[in-house]
């Protein structure tokens, strides 16, 4: 199911139900096909190929049993085509930055707005969607895999969202619930209960500072929800439709190198040495590699092929 803004409205006045809702929404998001595709796409963007890395060669014995091939070459060569695809798309659209008819608009978005927008666009192409968060006179970047947007059931616009961060499963989970009327922060440690760390506060606050402390004296919110999505074409990752092509290309390059490696093998034919066993054969090859010399006795012969 998809959790919505209306689902949040039903539980937000009950603290226990609200905490259960937050965890359920994150779990549902991380188990979705779109999230898994975004994880895969990021691996390819980083020049990794989890698909060919999982590929192994197998041989079958006379009984039809499969055994992993530990002898023949099995090079695995990931390419950087997806990285180049994304980089070229971003460069094409943002090479000259962004301009407005009224230049004062850009001044209100922060000094590094072009750089932040580049991050947002890059993540949107990779993952399918990304987020821009306007606050304190600037725009911040929120990655797709770190934010669960809660759309309005009647108009589709995002009216709330859940940001989350966790280094790994045995580290604390930090969560921020963003709503139109402010944001609050929760923490869960050691797999325990979700605890409120920061009570809801407005987005824009005025502080009064002294030598002893900093005090919040006033605050207000924005007229609309300050986190806005940037969607890729068709609201899907750019890797959709090209994933199988990338796998095929990487497999082709890997098999080409494997074939070259196998073609470099030299076979030695030993005549009148029938008394040699496998250990003798290995010693013969080792001696050849070390000294490039062989000793022929009687009618024996050794020839490379």
N, C-alpha and C positions, 0 to 999 in steps of 0.2 A: 504494500500500500504506500501511498504518498502522504506524508504529514503536511498539513496546511496551517495557514494563519488561524482559521476558524477552530481547528483542533487545539491550538495553543490557547485561544480565548476561553475554551471550555474548562481548562484545568489551571489557568494561571493564578487563580485566587486560592488554590489549595496547594500548599508547599510540597507535600508528599507526592501528589499527583503530577505536579509540575516537574519535579526531579525525575520521576519515572518517564514522563513524556520526553524530556531532554535526552536521556540515555537511549530510549527506544528510537528516537528520530536519528540519532547518530549511528546506531547499529544498523538500522534499515538502509541508511545512505551508504555505509561502507560495504554492505552486502549487495548493492545494486549492480547491474551490468554496466551502467555508465561509469561508476567509480572504478570497477575492475578494468574497464577499457582505458580509463585515464591513467591508471597505474602502469599498464602495459605500454601505453604511448610514451610515458615519461622514460621508461627503460630504453625504448628505441631512440628517443631524443638524446639520451646520454650515451649513445653509441653502444648499447648493450642489446643482445638479442636472446631473451630467455628461451625462445622456441628452439633455436639451433643448439643452445647450450644444453638443453635437455635431450638432444638427439644422441643416441648411442647405436653403434653397429653390433649386429648379432650374427652368430654362425650357428648352424644346426648340425648335430652329430648324426650318426647312422640310425639312431633311435628316434630322430625327429625332435630331440630336446634342444631348446635354445640356450646358447651360452654367449655372454658378452665377449665381443672380439677385442682382446687386449693386445693384439699384435699389429694388425694393419693400421696405416695412418688414419687419424680421425681429427684433422685440424678443424677448428671452428672459428670462422672469420666473420665477425659482424661488420657491416658497413655503416657509414654515417649518412645515408641518403635521407632519412627522415629528419635528421638535424638540419641538413641543407635545405630541405623542403620548407620547414618551418622558418628558418632564418631568412630565406629569400622572400617569403610571404611578408614577414614583419618588415624587412628592409624596403620592400616595394611600397608598403602602405605608410611607413613612418620615417623614411629616410630623411625627409626635410622637416620633421617635427609637425606639430599641429598649429594652425593659425586660426584666428577668429576675426570676424568683421570688426568686433570691438575688442581691442587688445587688453582692455582692463579686465576682461573675463578671465584670460589666462593668468593674470597676476593673482587672481583670487584662488587659483587652483594649486598654488605652491610653486617654489622656485624650480623644483625638479619634476614638474608635471610630465614632460616628454619622456623622461627616463622611467617614471612609474607607469605611464601608459604603455611603454614598450614591454614591460614585465606583464602587465595585464593582458595585452594582446597575445604575447607568446604563450602564456598559460591557457588562454582561451582556445587557441589553435590546437595545442597539444591535448587539452582535456575535454573540450567542447564548450566550456564556459569559465569565466573568471569574474572577479568582483573588484569594484572600486569603492573605497570607503572615504567619504568626505567628512573631515572633522578638523578643528583647530586651524582652519585656513589652508588646508592642503588635502591632497588625495593620497590614500595609502592603498597598497596592493594586498588583496586577500586571495590566496590560491584556491582553486576549485575544490581540492581534496581536503581543505580545512574549514569548509563552511557549508552548512545546510540551510538553504533558502526556504522560507515558508511562504508559498504563494497564496493570494486571496482566491478562494474558490469561485468567485463570481466574475473577477476581471483579470486574474492571472498575475497581477503585479506583486512583487515581493514586499511584504509588510512586516516581516520579522525574520530573524535568522539565528543560527547557532554556530558560533566559531569554537573550534576545539583543537587542542594540541597535546600530543603525548609522544615522547621520544621512543619508547617501546612499552611493552605490556606490563613490565614490572616497575615503571616509573609513574609519577603523578599525572593524572589527566586534568588539564585545565580547560574550563569551558566558560564562554561568555555568551549570554543571551542578549541579543540586540532586539529592541522593540522601538516603536515610534516614540514612546515617551521616556526612553532612556535605556541604559544597559546595566546588567548585573553580572557578577563573576562567581563561578563555583569551582571547587577542587575536589577530586577523589583520589585518595592515596591508598596504596597497597590493596586495591580491589575492594575497598570499604564503601561506605555510604557517600553519596554526593553531599558536600557541605557548602553552605553559602559563605563566600569569602568577602565579597563586596556587595552591599545592598544596592538596589537600583539607584542610579544617579543620572542626572541629565548629561547630554553630550557637550553642551557649552557651559562651562563653569567659571565663576569669578573667585579668585583666591585672595586672601589677605595674609601676607607673610610678615612674620616678626622674627626676632632672633631665636625665640623659643620654639615656634611652631608655624605651620601653614594651615590656614583655616579656609574652608569653602564657605563663602558668604552668600552666593546667589548662583542660579543656574537656569538654563532654558534649553529647549530642544529645537530641532529643525521642523519646518512645516510638513515635510514628508520623510519617509524612511531614507537615511543617508547612505545606505549600501546598495549599489546599483550593479546589475550584471552586464557583462559584455559577452555576447554569444558568438560562437563561430558559425559558419554557414551550416544551415539545417540543424543548428543546435546539437552538433555532434563532433567528436574528435576528428581531426584531419586524417588520422590513421585508419579510420573506417573506410573500407574499399581498397586500401593499398597494403594492408597488413600481409595478406597472402603473397603479394608481389615482393614485399621486402623479405619475407621468409624464403621465397624461391630464389631471389638474387643471392642472398647470403649462403644458401645451400649450394647454389651453383659455384660460387667462388670457392667455397670450402671443398667441394668435391673436385674441382679443378686442381687445387693444390694437393689434395690427397692422391689424385691420379699421377701428378708429377712426382710426388714422393715415392709412389710405388714403382714408377717407371725408372727411378734411379737405382733400383736394386740390382746388384751383381750376383749372379749365381755361379758357383764354382763346381765344375764337374771333375771329380777325382776318379781316376782309373786305377784299378788294381790296389785299391785301399779298402777292400770289403771288410777288413777286420776292425775298422774304426767305428766307434759308437758316437752317440750325440755329444758327449763331453769332448771327445777328440775333435769332432767337427767344430765346436765352439772354439777350442784352443787353436785350431788351424786358422780360423777367421781372425781371431785376436792377434795371432802372430803376424798375419799378413798386414793388418792395419798398423801394427807397431813397427815392423821392419821392412815391409814390402819385399820380403825374400821368402822363397819356398825351396825346400830341398827334395829332389826327386831321387827315389831309390829304385834300382832295377828297371823294370818296365813300367813303373808308375808314371802318371801324367796328371797335371792339373791345368785346367783351362777355364778362363772366365767367360761368361755369357751374359 
